[in-house]
Amino acid sequence: MHVILTTSNGSGPFGNAEFETEAVFGLERVNGKWLVATAPWQLTICPVPAAKP
């Protein structure tokens, strides 16, 4: 599914500074329901790095 993501960087002297980018969600149908399989990098959560012994 193609979507448009809008990013806003707060307000500035000429209003909100924002920009749009096109992104793609990967969907899978499982047991009759649509589930998100992949998300745009802007919406992913970085895993916590593994602790070193």
NORRA-V674950 format. One record per pair of residues at least 12 apart in sequence whose C-alpha atoms are under 10 Angstrom apart, sorted by the first residue. I is the first residue (numbers start at 1). J is the second residue. Records with the same first field share a line. If there is no record, write none. Layout:
I->J ; J
//
This chain:
1->23 ; 24 ; 25 ; 26 ; 27 ; 36 ; 39
2->22 ; 23 ; 24 ; 25 ; 26
3->21 ; 22 ; 23 ; 24 ; 25 ; 40
4->20 ; 21 ; 22 ; 23 ; 24
5->19 ; 20 ; 21 ; 22 ; 23 ; 24 ; 40 ; 42 ; 43
6->18 ; 19 ; 20 ; 21 ; 22
7->19 ; 20 ; 21 ; 42
8->20
22->40
23->39 ; 40 ; 41 ; 42
24->38 ; 39 ; 40 ; 41
25->37 ; 38 ; 39 ; 40 ; 41
26->38 ; 39 ; 40
27->39
//
